[in-house]
Amino acid sequence: MKKIIIALASVFLISSCGTTTQIFTNVLDYRPYTDNGFFISPNPYPEAHRTIGEISITVYPGTKGESDFSATLAQGNQKFGDPIYSGGNHRTAEIMTPESLLEMCVQKAVDMGANGISNFKCDIVYNVTKSQYGIIKSIDHYEVYGLGILIED
């Protein structure tokens, strides 16, 4: 009986120390552009085309002062600072949406005379630091790149 109680207690202790699964999903919808005849793909374009040029955009989000803590949370921005100890002087990092980054890249391609982007990639680069409070992960910058191509009919 003693062995059964120890075994059950061990199972309970081991199972209670688990971590919570976290799933993050990002979806970038190309349809607003592809429905209008603009080609976008993370892969090379397989048919006849002319490469116009390489597009590489790096965006470092700016910060702005923010005195209204609840307004910043409602906008979904990241907070830097503490509402109690910083006296309300918060720093907020501007959050870019994947759609706005895609729009920047498409606009650069169109400005170059392209009607498509192949090898498209959109990345968020994180800054990971270790502090006395643990590991802090924040957005450092965004990178968007691809090849502007002209698909000839």
Buried (B, 14 or more C-beta within 10 A) or exposed (E): EEEEEEEEEEEEEEEEEEEEEEEEEEEEEBEEBEEEEBBBBEEEBEEEBEBBEEBEBEBEBEBEEBEEBEEBEEEEBBBEBEBEEEEEEBBBBBEBEBEEBBBBBBEBBBEBEBBBBBBBEBEEEEEEEEEEEEEEEEBEBBBBBBBBBBBEE
